[in-house]
Amino acid sequence: MSDSLPLRDRYLALIDEIVQLTLQGKISSVEMVYQMLQKGITSGTGEIFELALSDRLSSIQSQVDGENDELKKAKANRSLRAIKTIQNQWQRYWEQNKAIEAIALAVRDITTASADERLATFLRFTDPNQKQPLNSSQLQQLAKALQQFAQVDADIEQISQGITRGLASWQSLQDNLISWMYEQNRELGFGGVPGENGPWATWAKKVNSDFPQALFRSLALEQSAIEFAEQQRNVTLSNWVEMALILQYLQRGLVTWFDQQPYNVQAGSKLSISTFLTFAVIWSQLASGLGNAAAIYGYGGSQIMLQILRNFAQRSYFPLYGGIFASFSGSSLRNALDYLDEPLRQVEGTQEKARILTLLGYSQRALGQYQRSINFHQQALEIARNAGDRPCEIANLNHLSRTYVQEKDYGEAINYSQRALILSRQAGDRTGEANALVNLGYSEVMRSQQLEQIEPETYGMPINYLEQGLKLLEKLGDIQSKALCLSSLGIAYLVIKEAPTAIKYLEDGFKTAQTCGDLYLQGRNLASLAEAYYHLQNAEKAIYTGALGMYLLEQIASNEWRQPAGLLTILQGQIGKEAFQNFLQQHRPKIMAIIGIDGYDHIPELLEIYRQDM
């Protein structure tokens, strides 16, 4: 074979040579075929050989299928057997050399990419959604291989140095991946006393490299990653690659550990969800901040964010029905999901995109951005339908129903819940069916209230739908949807002025929302409880539940915090400031147990903000 031939032609010639030698009886064993492949294939070009082999296989198979002459057909069959022998030995070659192949391919693609594409090309080889992303050992070999090109290209040297430093930093952090969970009085999650404990503070003390250490300290103090990134005037490509590897390994390590916790499946998945979302948001914020200094850094950050979200969207516990605020205990992450919107606009319609848009739509509804929520869910609905993702399609019909309730368009809410109910029953999606029953019942309760229908029998059928949904969710063990259902039942009974029954459901709803970590539903249940206690003229409990609900909703930037704030302001006017403060003081230990001393101190400040905005 001449080395001057194009690579594909060289490989076709190699395949033809092996076939001819087989037909001539000159191939005595499969080992000879393997040795010829080993000698003839250049590292990093396996995909080209595989395409050439596939073309030859198709061509000879067509000859076998279309040949009527017995002698010619027999020869074609012998050629086909020879090709299949090559195919088997190619699989053996690939298995034994795939690490070398992968590294050679990475070196080739990175060194031949344009300067603007080089970072994105590197990140493709660490993408967990690829079949064979490079592991740490292969990355070490890649760094060494890239050093050969360092003298002629400074960027390649920077990538090589960044890989080496990133792996070294990860090595120093590995033993402390979860040590922060065992600090005194720590709850699992990404909160903690700013600057003192929690994962970021722990990792800042353990990492020896300046750039990641500065980032961890900033996150430990609950400062925005955007502001941090904007202050970094002298970030090098080496810094960026090092930070990318450290954050990727931290995130994947935590998810793997949480996924493997057998003692509490719900807690494990809740913390995995928290981890995926926290790191995705950090990357989107870094992309926003660093993109001002260099476009490739901004694009690279968005690329990693989407890799994380796509990986998350494929998990069995991906929250199609909410729970996203479990991760955002830090005030700096309050509006973080807004930053995920922009990069998604540039992504083609994939099944994973539909699921991510579902999550964004839910978050926007909780934030009170109802039109944005509808837009996200409509996009997700179309993509999910085209991709054949029935559970996602049904979930978005359910979410649209819920959002239209918030918009007080109860006709549309009923329409979407009915469509979700029909489709879920056709598809056998029991979770979708239960949510559709809940939404249908809730929508009809709210419409009847809007029409000022006061007869109790008007509400019988809608409440029956809600109770059917609850029974089904209890059978399924879906605590996320159950929390929503209990909340809906509580509000329905509040509407028909049966406050004691409403309180029972709302208290159960609050506890269930705590279990699944949904701060939005916790806040909603508490706000409704305050209203129920107000109707029963129980000022003490109305103040306790209203203050907590107001704080939790405001912490996730939900506009709905104003509802309990308004109720508390009315109560304060009725009973006087001193009595109001005494009731609040009585419940101080219980309030602090949930939101801490800073949360308790923030309650009067929120009421003052509400009064000033009135």
Buried (B, 14 or more C-beta within 10 A) or exposed (E): EEEEEEBBEBBBBBBEEBBEBBBEEEBEEEEBBBEBBEEBBBBBBBEBBBEBBEBBBEEBBEBBEEBEEEEEBEBBBBBBBBBEBBBEBBEEBBEEBBBBBBBBBBBBBBBEBEEEBBBBBBBBBBBBBEEEBBEBEBBBBBBBBBBEBBEEBEBBBBBBBBBBBBBBBBEBBEEBBBEBBEEEEBEBBBBBEBBEBBBBBBBBEBBEBEBBBBBBBBBBBBBBBBEBBBEBEEBBBBBBBBBBBBBBBBBBBBBEBBBEEEEEEBBBBBBBBBBBBBBBBBBBBBBBBBBEBBEBBBBBBBBBBBBBBBBBBEBEBBBBBBBBBBBBBBBBBBBBBBBBBEBBEEBEBEBBBBBBBBBBBBBBBBBBBBEBBBBBBBBBBBBBBEBEBBBBBBBBBBBBBBBBBBBEBBEBBBBBBBBBBBBBBEBEBBBBBBBBBBBBBBBBBBBBBEEEEEEEEBBEEBBEBBBBBBEBBEEBEBBBBBBBBBBBBBBBBBBBEBBEBBBBBBBBBBEBBBBBBBBBBBBBBBBBBBBBBBBEEBBBBBBBBBBBBBBBBBBBBBEBBBBBBBBBBEBBEEBEEEBBEEBBEEBEEEBBEBBEEEBBEBBBEBBEBBEEEE
